[in-house]
């Protein structure tokens, strides 16, 4: 009798120890990635319950994100459990499977829903023990499922907060960059252009008082160079300020194509996004298009160009396509005259996006950039 009592005490202590271990799951995985939570729960269950296989599938009901971790003999049991779930659908309550596996490896299975009607996922386990699943097994598996759901939701919230904070940092960096461009444009307009205007006026007055034809030609040449420099600076100010963005991205692109830096070839602009992108996204897309169109104007020797905008995969995609001479990307270096590719790529990456270039000698160039929308609408 004493021996039986001691055995029961040891069993209860083991159960309590396991319950304590499972109850600490949410705190143990605070700040971890969602997949780490699923893997940790699977590892814990393999250690606590004598299992041949365990699968932990966790799902965020709001965002729809799903992660899955498996431990044990997945080759034998995983496909059969997946087939069972696909046929019967997400379980609304605990399901027992009398036989799982084949002739060489088999066991009894149990599937436990996480959340209401398994909207948070499932925990599936297989064991070859004849008494599986015992009351203690079910208690531990249910507790693990509930704790996994709590830990997973915490991980998703933290992960979402981190993504929001990173997005805010990107927007702030872009805003600082754009403010710096506007500051430089303002200084050029208020200082350099005013000075050149004064120089041009004095040269004009000087030319009126010169009697030597040679001196008059020299002053006229200087006056022409001064006016050309002023015009280039005005174009630079126009490019730096991008005031047209206040009226929308498409309007700004059309203004750029038709403005002081107009292309020498026809350029069509097609847009297929539902609503106007936020200002930080519009700025990035506009600047990339600006660089790409500058390359078209200066180097492509194209007969036509297109700018295409569409909303895809939670972001805005912009493509600048020309039918010019193209260049060779296989060398791993930028072609002469295409030094704007590096700044374009850096700008896209700063916004959390990506940039790609497709080109070949004689086959034109396509510059494509994708920038995520806040919240991935």
LINUR-V883959 format. One record per backbone hydrogen bond with DSSP energy under -1.0 kcal/mol. NH is the residue of the N-H (numbers start at 1). CO is the residue of the C=O. E is the energy in kcal/mol with one decimal. If there is no record, write none. Layout:
BEGIN
NH,CO,E ; NH,CO,E
END
This chain:
BEGIN
5,1,-2.2 ; 6,2,-2.6 ; 7,3,-2.4 ; 8,4,-2.3 ; 9,5,-2.4 ; 10,6,-2.6 ; 11,7,-2.4 ; 12,8,-2.6 ; 13,9,-2.6 ; 14,10,-2.4 ; 15,11,-2.5 ; 16,12,-2.9 ; 17,13,-2.7 ; 18,14,-2.4 ; 19,15,-2.7 ; 20,16,-2.7 ; 21,17,-2.3 ; 22,18,-2.4 ; 23,19,-2.5 ; 24,20,-1.1 ; 25,22,-1.8 ; 28,24,-2.3 ; 29,25,-1.6 ; 30,27,-1.1 ; 32,29,-1.8 ; 37,33,-1.4 ; 38,34,-1.7 ; 39,35,-2.5 ; 40,36,-2.4 ; 41,37,-2.4 ; 42,38,-2.2 ; 43,39,-2.6 ; 44,40,-2.3 ; 45,41,-2.5 ; 46,42,-2.1 ; 47,43,-1.5 ; 48,44,-2.0 ; 49,45,-2.7 ; 51,49,-1.6 ; 52,126,-3.3 ; 53,126,-1.7 ; 54,71,-2.3 ; 55,124,-2.9 ; 56,69,-2.8 ; 57,122,-2.8 ; 58,67,-2.4 ; 59,120,-2.2 ; 60,65,-2.8 ; 64,60,-2.8 ; 67,58,-2.4 ; 69,56,-2.2 ; 71,54,-2.4 ; 73,52,-2.5 ; 74,72,-1.9 ; 77,73,-1.7 ; 78,74,-2.0 ; 81,77,-2.2 ; 82,78,-2.5 ; 83,79,-2.4 ; 84,80,-2.2 ; 85,81,-2.4 ; 86,82,-2.5 ; 87,83,-1.8 ; 88,84,-2.6 ; 89,85,-2.1 ; 95,111,-2.7 ; 97,109,-3.1 ; 100,107,-2.5 ; 102,105,-1.8 ; 107,100,-1.9 ; 108,127,-2.8 ; 109,97,-2.9 ; 110,125,-2.2 ; 111,95,-2.7 ; 112,123,-2.9 ; 114,121,-2.9 ; 118,115,-1.2 ; 119,116,-1.8 ; 120,114,-2.6 ; 121,118,-1.5 ; 122,57,-1.7 ; 123,112,-2.4 ; 124,55,-2.7 ; 125,110,-2.4 ; 126,53,-2.7 ; 127,108,-2.2 ; 132,129,-1.2 ; 138,134,-2.7 ; 139,135,-2.3 ; 140,136,-2.8 ; 141,137,-2.9 ; 142,138,-2.8 ; 143,139,-2.4 ; 144,140,-2.6 ; 145,141,-2.4 ; 146,142,-2.5 ; 147,143,-2.8 ; 148,144,-2.7 ; 149,145,-2.1 ; 150,146,-1.9 ; 151,147,-2.8 ; 152,148,-2.9 ; 153,149,-2.4 ; 154,150,-2.3 ; 155,151,-2.4 ; 156,152,-2.8 ; 157,153,-2.5 ; 158,154,-2.5 ; 159,155,-2.9 ; 160,156,-2.8 ; 161,157,-2.4 ; 162,158,-2.6 ; 163,159,-2.3 ; 164,160,-2.4 ; 165,161,-2.6 ; 166,162,-2.5 ; 167,163,-2.4 ; 168,164,-2.2 ; 169,165,-2.3 ; 170,166,-2.3 ; 171,167,-2.4 ; 172,168,-2.4 ; 173,169,-2.4 ; 174,170,-2.6 ; 175,171,-2.5 ; 176,172,-2.4 ; 177,173,-2.3 ; 178,174,-2.5 ; 179,175,-2.5 ; 180,176,-2.2 ; 181,177,-2.0 ; 182,178,-2.2 ; 183,179,-2.3 ; 184,180,-2.4 ; 185,181,-2.5 ; 186,182,-2.5 ; 187,183,-2.3 ; 188,184,-2.5 ; 189,185,-2.5 ; 190,186,-3.0 ; 191,187,-2.2 ; 193,188,-3.1 ; 195,191,-2.5 ; 196,192,-2.6 ; 197,193,-2.2 ; 198,194,-2.1 ; 199,195,-2.4 ; 200,196,-2.7 ; 201,197,-2.2 ; 202,198,-2.2 ; 203,199,-2.5 ; 204,200,-2.1 ; 205,201,-2.1 ; 206,202,-2.6 ; 207,203,-2.4 ; 208,204,-1.2 ; 209,206,-1.2 ; 216,212,-2.3 ; 217,213,-2.3 ; 218,214,-2.0 ; 219,215,-2.6 ; 220,216,-2.5 ; 221,217,-2.3 ; 222,218,-2.2 ; 223,219,-2.7 ; 224,220,-2.3 ; 225,221,-2.4 ; 226,222,-2.4 ; 227,223,-2.3 ; 228,224,-2.4 ; 229,225,-2.4 ; 230,226,-2.3 ; 231,227,-2.4 ; 232,228,-2.4 ; 233,229,-2.2 ; 234,230,-2.3 ; 235,231,-2.1 ; 236,232,-2.2 ; 237,233,-2.6 ; 238,234,-2.4 ; 239,235,-2.3 ; 240,236,-2.6 ; 241,237,-2.4 ; 242,238,-1.6 ; 245,242,-1.7 ; 246,243,-1.9 ; 247,244,-2.0 ; 248,245,-1.9 ; 252,248,-2.1 ; 253,249,-2.5 ; 254,250,-2.5 ; 255,251,-2.5 ; 256,252,-2.3 ; 257,253,-2.6 ; 258,254,-2.3 ; 259,255,-1.2 ; 262,259,-1.9 ; 263,257,-1.1 ; 268,305,-1.9 ; 270,307,-2.9 ; 272,309,-2.3 ; 282,278,-2.6 ; 283,279,-2.7 ; 284,280,-1.7 ; 285,281,-2.4 ; 286,282,-2.7 ; 287,283,-2.6 ; 288,284,-2.4 ; 289,285,-2.5 ; 290,286,-2.5 ; 291,287,-2.3 ; 292,288,-2.7 ; 293,289,-3.0 ; 294,290,-1.9 ; 295,291,-1.9 ; 296,292,-1.8 ; 297,293,-2.7 ; 298,294,-2.5 ; 299,295,-2.8 ; 300,295,-1.4 ; 305,266,-1.9 ; 306,321,-2.6 ; 307,268,-2.9 ; 308,319,-2.8 ; 309,270,-2.5 ; 310,317,-2.1 ; 311,272,-1.0 ; 312,315,-2.3 ; 315,312,-1.2 ; 316,371,-2.6 ; 317,310,-3.3 ; 318,369,-2.9 ; 319,308,-2.5 ; 320,367,-2.6 ; 321,306,-2.6 ; 322,365,-2.3 ; 323,304,-1.5 ; 325,300,-2.8 ; 332,329,-1.9 ; 338,335,-2.3 ; 341,338,-1.5 ; 344,340,-1.7 ; 345,341,-2.5 ; 346,342,-2.5 ; 347,343,-2.4 ; 348,344,-2.3 ; 349,345,-2.5 ; 350,346,-2.3 ; 351,347,-1.2 ; 352,349,-1.7 ; 353,348,-3.0 ; 354,370,-1.9 ; 356,368,-2.8 ; 358,366,-2.6 ; 360,364,-1.1 ; 362,325,-4.6 ; 363,360,-2.6 ; 364,324,-1.4 ; 365,322,-1.2 ; 366,358,-2.7 ; 367,320,-2.5 ; 368,356,-2.9 ; 369,318,-2.6 ; 370,354,-2.4 ; 371,316,-2.3 ; 373,314,-2.6 ; 376,373,-2.7
END
